[in-house]
Amino acid sequence: MPKYLFSYHGGGMPESEQEQARHMAAWGDWMGATGAAFVDMGAPVGAIMTVGADSVSDGGGPNPVGGFGMVEAPDMAAACEIAKGCPVVTLSGGTVEVGETFEINM
């Protein structure tokens, strides 16, 4: 079955402890409901650097990645349905970039 990389963009960490708890509960609910699809739960991302041919810069550009995960789904449409329930989308106003991965035989 194909695997899809979820790149989480936008959102951010809630400021109050109450909001943090609400967001963590939403992540737990979402992953609990879709956990069988996750082949790698991923992690949040901290400091970001953008590396180009001639430069290295701070910040990751205009829409830096905030975290990632990897799911297994029958097709892109199914992976996108899973992503629609992500708390980055439902609570934080952010987005999830979904990209199909593939194996390279070397």
MIDOPA-603764 format. One line per 3 residues: their letters; for each residue x, y, z of N, C-alpha, C, O. Coordinates in nm, 2 decimals, decimal comma. Layout:
% residues N
A = X Y Z X Y Z X Y Z X Y Z | ... $
This chain:
% residues 106
MPK = 0,08 -0,12 0,00 0,00 0,00 0,00 0,09 0,12 0,00 0,19 0,13 0,07 | 0,05 0,23 -0,08 0,13 0,35 -0,08 0,15 0,42 0,05 0,06 0,41 0,14 | 0,26 0,49 0,07 0,28 0,57 0,19 0,28 0,72 0,15 0,33 0,76 0,04 $
YLF = 0,23 0,80 0,24 0,22 0,94 0,22 0,28 1,02 0,33 0,26 1,00 0,45 | 0,36 1,12 0,29 0,42 1,21 0,39 0,33 1,32 0,42 0,28 1,39 0,33 | 0,30 1,34 0,55 0,22 1,46 0,59 0,32 1,57 0,64 0,39 1,54 0,74 $
SYH = 0,32 1,68 0,58 0,40 1,79 0,63 0,30 1,90 0,68 0,22 1,95 0,61 | 0,32 1,93 0,81 0,23 2,02 0,88 0,28 2,16 0,87 0,40 2,18 0,91 | 0,20 2,25 0,83 0,24 2,39 0,81 0,14 2,48 0,89 0,02 2,46 0,89 $
GGG = 0,19 2,59 0,95 0,11 2,69 1,01 0,06 2,64 1,15 0,11 2,54 1,20 | -0,03 2,71 1,20 -0,08 2,68 1,33 0,00 2,74 1,44 0,01 2,87 1,45 | 0,07 2,66 1,51 0,16 2,71 1,62 0,11 2,65 1,75 0,00 2,59 1,76 $
MPE = 0,19 2,68 1,85 0,16 2,63 1,98 0,06 2,72 2,06 0,09 2,84 2,06 | -0,05 2,67 2,11 -0,14 2,75 2,19 -0,07 2,81 2,31 0,02 2,75 2,37 | -0,12 2,93 2,35 -0,05 3,00 2,46 -0,09 2,95 2,60 -0,01 2,94 2,68 $
SEQ = -0,22 2,93 2,62 -0,26 2,90 2,76 -0,25 2,75 2,78 -0,26 2,67 2,68 | -0,24 2,71 2,90 -0,23 2,56 2,94 -0,36 2,49 2,90 -0,36 2,38 2,85 | -0,48 2,56 2,91 -0,61 2,51 2,88 -0,61 2,48 2,73 -0,66 2,37 2,69 $
EQA = -0,57 2,57 2,65 -0,57 2,55 2,50 -0,47 2,45 2,46 -0,49 2,37 2,37 | -0,35 2,44 2,53 -0,25 2,34 2,50 -0,32 2,20 2,52 -0,30 2,11 2,45 | -0,39 2,19 2,64 -0,45 2,06 2,67 -0,56 2,02 2,57 -0,57 1,91 2,53 $
RHM = -0,63 2,12 2,52 -0,74 2,10 2,42 -0,67 2,05 2,29 -0,72 1,96 2,23 | -0,56 2,11 2,25 -0,50 2,07 2,13 -0,44 1,93 2,14 -0,45 1,85 2,05 | -0,37 1,90 2,25 -0,31 1,77 2,27 -0,42 1,66 2,27 -0,40 1,56 2,22 $
AAW = -0,54 1,69 2,33 -0,65 1,60 2,33 -0,70 1,58 2,19 -0,73 1,46 2,15 | -0,70 1,68 2,11 -0,75 1,67 1,97 -0,65 1,58 1,89 -0,69 1,50 1,81 | -0,52 1,60 1,91 -0,42 1,52 1,85 -0,43 1,37 1,89 -0,43 1,29 1,80 $
GDW = -0,45 1,35 2,01 -0,47 1,21 2,06 -0,60 1,15 2,00 -0,59 1,03 1,96 | -0,71 1,23 1,99 -0,83 1,17 1,93 -0,81 1,14 1,78 -0,85 1,04 1,73 | -0,74 1,24 1,71 -0,72 1,22 1,57 -0,63 1,10 1,54 -0,66 1,01 1,46 $
MGA = -0,52 1,09 1,61 -0,43 0,98 1,59 -0,49 0,84 1,64 -0,47 0,74 1,58 | -0,57 0,85 1,75 -0,64 0,73 1,79 -0,74 0,68 1,69 -0,76 0,56 1,67 | -0,81 0,77 1,62 -0,91 0,73 1,52 -0,84 0,69 1,39 -0,90 0,60 1,32 $
TGA = -0,72 0,73 1,36 -0,66 0,70 1,23 -0,52 0,63 1,26 -0,45 0,61 1,16 | -0,49 0,60 1,38 -0,36 0,54 1,42 -0,31 0,42 1,34 -0,19 0,41 1,31 | -0,41 0,34 1,29 -0,36 0,22 1,22 -0,30 0,26 1,08 -0,22 0,19 1,03 $
AFV = -0,34 0,38 1,03 -0,28 0,43 0,91 -0,14 0,48 0,92 -0,06 0,48 0,83 | -0,10 0,52 1,04 0,03 0,59 1,06 0,14 0,48 1,07 0,13 0,39 1,15 | 0,23 0,49 0,98 0,35 0,41 0,98 0,46 0,48 1,06 0,56 0,41 1,10 $
DMG = 0,45 0,61 1,07 0,55 0,69 1,15 0,47 0,81 1,20 0,42 0,89 1,13 | 0,45 0,81 1,34 0,37 0,92 1,39 0,44 1,06 1,37 0,37 1,16 1,38 | 0,57 1,06 1,34 0,64 1,18 1,32 0,67 1,25 1,44 0,68 1,20 1,55 $
APV = 0,69 1,39 1,43 0,73 1,47 1,54 0,71 1,62 1,50 0,71 1,65 1,38 | 0,70 1,70 1,60 0,71 1,85 1,57 0,85 1,88 1,52 0,95 1,81 1,55 | 0,87 1,99 1,45 1,00 2,04 1,41 1,03 2,17 1,48 0,95 2,25 1,50 $
GAI = 1,16 2,18 1,52 1,21 2,30 1,59 1,27 2,40 1,50 1,20 2,44 1,40 | 1,39 2,43 1,52 1,46 2,53 1,44 1,47 2,49 1,30 1,49 2,37 1,27 | 1,45 2,58 1,20 1,45 2,55 1,06 1,56 2,63 0,99 1,56 2,75 1,01 $
MTV = 1,63 2,57 0,90 1,73 2,64 0,82 1,69 2,60 0,67 1,66 2,49 0,65 | 1,70 2,70 0,58 1,68 2,67 0,44 1,82 2,67 0,37 1,89 2,77 0,38 | 1,85 2,56 0,30 1,98 2,55 0,24 1,96 2,55 0,09 1,89 2,47 0,03 $
GAD = 2,03 2,65 0,03 2,03 2,66 -0,12 2,17 2,64 -0,17 2,27 2,62 -0,09 | 2,19 2,65 -0,30 2,33 2,63 -0,36 2,43 2,73 -0,31 2,54 2,69 -0,29 | 2,38 2,85 -0,28 2,47 2,96 -0,24 2,45 3,02 -0,11 2,51 3,11 -0,07 $
SVS = 2,35 2,96 -0,03 2,32 3,03 0,09 2,25 2,93 0,19 2,20 2,82 0,16 | 2,26 2,97 0,32 2,19 2,90 0,43 2,12 3,02 0,50 2,18 3,11 0,54 | 1,98 3,01 0,52 1,91 3,11 0,59 1,82 3,05 0,69 1,78 2,94 0,69 $
DGG = 1,79 3,14 0,79 1,70 3,10 0,90 1,55 3,10 0,86 1,52 3,17 0,77 | 1,47 3,02 0,93 1,33 3,03 0,92 1,25 2,95 0,83 1,13 2,94 0,85 | 1,30 2,89 0,73 1,22 2,80 0,65 1,13 2,86 0,55 1,04 2,79 0,49 $
GPN = 1,15 2,99 0,52 1,07 3,05 0,42 0,93 3,10 0,47 0,91 3,10 0,59 | 0,84 3,14 0,38 0,71 3,20 0,42 0,62 3,10 0,49 0,53 3,15 0,56 | 0,63 2,97 0,47 0,54 2,88 0,53 0,62 2,75 0,58 0,61 2,65 0,52 $
PVG = 0,69 2,77 0,68 0,78 2,66 0,73 0,71 2,54 0,78 0,59 2,55 0,83 | 0,77 2,43 0,76 0,71 2,30 0,82 0,72 2,31 0,97 0,82 2,35 1,03 | 0,61 2,26 1,03 0,60 2,26 1,18 0,61 2,12 1,24 0,63 2,10 1,36 $
GFG = 0,60 2,02 1,15 0,61 1,88 1,19 0,58 1,79 1,07 0,55 1,83 0,96 | 0,58 1,66 1,10 0,56 1,56 0,99 0,50 1,43 1,05 0,50 1,41 1,17 | 0,45 1,35 0,96 0,40 1,22 0,99 0,40 1,14 0,86 0,42 1,20 0,76 $
MVE = 0,38 1,01 0,87 0,38 0,92 0,75 0,26 0,83 0,77 0,25 0,75 0,87 | 0,17 0,82 0,67 0,06 0,73 0,67 0,06 0,64 0,55 0,13 0,66 0,45 | -0,01 0,53 0,57 -0,03 0,43 0,46 -0,18 0,44 0,43 -0,26 0,44 0,51 $
APD = -0,21 0,46 0,30 -0,35 0,47 0,25 -0,36 0,41 0,11 -0,26 0,40 0,04 | -0,48 0,37 0,07 -0,49 0,31 -0,06 -0,46 0,40 -0,18 -0,41 0,36 -0,28 | -0,49 0,53 -0,16 -0,46 0,63 -0,27 -0,45 0,77 -0,21 -0,47 0,79 -0,09 $
MAA = -0,42 0,86 -0,29 -0,40 1,00 -0,25 -0,53 1,06 -0,19 -0,53 1,13 -0,09 | -0,64 1,02 -0,25 -0,77 1,07 -0,20 -0,80 1,03 -0,05 -0,84 1,11 0,03 | -0,76 0,90 -0,02 -0,78 0,85 0,11 -0,68 0,92 0,21 -0,72 0,95 0,32 $
ACE = -0,56 0,94 0,16 -0,46 1,01 0,25 -0,51 1,15 0,28 -0,49 1,20 0,39 | -0,56 1,22 0,18 -0,61 1,36 0,20 -0,73 1,36 0,30 -0,75 1,45 0,37 | -0,82 1,26 0,29 -0,93 1,25 0,39 -0,88 1,24 0,53 -0,93 1,30 0,62 $
IAK = -0,77 1,16 0,55 -0,71 1,15 0,68 -0,66 1,28 0,72 -0,68 1,33 0,84 | -0,59 1,35 0,63 -0,53 1,48 0,66 -0,63 1,59 0,70 -0,60 1,68 0,78 | -0,75 1,58 0,65 -0,86 1,68 0,68 -0,89 1,68 0,82 -0,94 1,79 0,87 $
GCP = -0,87 1,57 0,90 -0,90 1,57 1,04 -0,79 1,61 1,13 -0,81 1,62 1,25 | -0,68 1,65 1,07 -0,56 1,69 1,15 -0,59 1,81 1,23 -0,64 1,91 1,17 | -0,55 1,82 1,36 -0,57 1,94 1,44 -0,50 2,06 1,39 -0,55 2,17 1,41 $
VVT = -0,40 2,05 1,31 -0,34 2,16 1,24 -0,44 2,23 1,15 -0,44 2,36 1,15 | -0,52 2,15 1,09 -0,63 2,21 1,00 -0,75 2,25 1,08 -0,80 2,36 1,07 | -0,80 2,16 1,17 -0,93 2,18 1,24 -0,92 2,28 1,35 -1,02 2,35 1,38 $
LSG = -0,81 2,29 1,42 -0,80 2,39 1,53 -0,71 2,51 1,51 -0,73 2,61 1,56 | -0,61 2,49 1,42 -0,50 2,59 1,42 -0,51 2,68 1,29 -0,43 2,77 1,28 | -0,59 2,64 1,19 -0,60 2,72 1,07 -0,48 2,69 0,98 -0,46 2,77 0,89 $
GTV = -0,40 2,59 1,01 -0,29 2,56 0,92 -0,33 2,46 0,81 -0,44 2,44 0,78 | -0,23 2,40 0,75 -0,25 2,31 0,64 -0,16 2,19 0,65 -0,07 2,18 0,73 | -0,20 2,08 0,58 -0,12 1,96 0,57 -0,09 1,94 0,43 -0,18 1,92 0,34 $
EVG = 0,04 1,93 0,40 0,08 1,90 0,26 0,09 1,75 0,26 0,16 1,69 0,34 | 0,03 1,68 0,16 0,03 1,54 0,15 0,11 1,50 0,02 0,08 1,55 -0,09 | 0,21 1,42 0,04 0,30 1,38 -0,08 0,32 1,23 -0,08 0,36 1,17 0,02 $
ETF = 0,29 1,17 -0,19 0,31 1,02 -0,20 0,46 0,99 -0,21 0,53 1,06 -0,29 | 0,50 0,90 -0,13 0,64 0,86 -0,14 0,65 0,73 -0,22 0,55 0,66 -0,25 | 0,77 0,70 -0,27 0,79 0,57 -0,34 0,93 0,52 -0,31 1,02 0,59 -0,27 $
EIN = 0,94 0,39 -0,34 1,06 0,32 -0,31 1,16 0,34 -0,43 1,12 0,34 -0,54 | 1,29 0,35 -0,39 1,39 0,36 -0,50 1,48 0,23 -0,48 1,54 0,21 -0,37 | 1,49 0,15 -0,58 1,58 0,04 -0,58 1,72 0,08 -0,63 1,73 0,12 -0,74 $
M = 1,82 0,06 -0,54 1,95 0,10 -0,58 2,04 -0,02 -0,59 2,16 -0,01 -0,62 $
